Amino acid sequence: MAAIIYTLCALTAFACALMLLRGFFATRHRILLWSGLCFSGMFINNVLLVLDRLFFLDTNLTTWRLLAGLAALLPLLYGLIREEE
């Protein structure tokens, strides 16, 4: 059951990133770019979670997951602070 939930979370983050980046390329609204990059990083974070919990049981990927989560939030934080509209 956990495998299904982890996989659905990863697929949801991927779908959000895809729709946000597609919206950015259509409208050129910069907040869509920063949000799309954030969700791309969240997708990577969720993929690392799936790998950590389901495939590499003897390896701890917690540090890498936390770094991916931090890297995912940085573009959105930058966009919210620096961009003006």
N, C-alpha and C positions, 0 to 999 in steps of 0.2 A: 504494500500500500504506500509506503514511503517513497518507493521508486517512482510510482505514478505521480505523486504530488511534486517531487523534485523535478521530474521531467516536464510536467505541465507548467511549473513556475518558469523554467528555462524557456519553454516555447512561448509563453505569454510575454516575457521580457523581449524575446526576439521579435515577436509580432508588433509590440509597441515600438521598438526601435525602428523596425522597417516602416511602419506607418508614419512615424514622426519624421524620419529622414526623407521619405517620399513627399511628405507635406512641405518640408523645407525646400526641396528642389523645385516644387511647384510654385511656392509663394515667396520664397526667400526671406521668410520671417526668421530672424536669428534665434529666437527662443526655441524654435522647433529643432534647430541644429544642436543646441546645447542639451536639450531634453533627449534627442535621439542618441547623442553620444553617451549620455548618462545611462540610458536603457541598454545600449550596446555593452557597456561595462557591466551592467547588472546581469545581462545574458552570460557574459564570461564568468561572472561570480557564481551564477547558478550552475553553469557547466562544471566549474571546479567543485561545487558542492556535490553534484551527481558523481563525479569521479572520486571524490574523497569518501563519500558514504557507501558507494556501491561497488566500485572497482578496485581501488587501492586501499584495502582495509588495513593493511599493516603500515601504511604511510600516512602521516598527518599533514594535510594540506591547509590547515586552519590559517596559518600565516599568509599563504598565498591568496586564500579566499578573502581575508581581511584587506590585503593590499589591493586586490581587484575591486572590492567594494569602495575603498577610499578613492581609487583612481576613477571609479564610475561617478562618484559624486563631485569630483573636482571640476569637470567641465560645466556642470549645471550651476555650481556655486559661482564660478567665474562669470558665467552668462548672466546670472541674477544680479551680481554686484556691479559688473562693468558695463553692461549693455543698457542703453537708454532708449526709450520709446515714448 
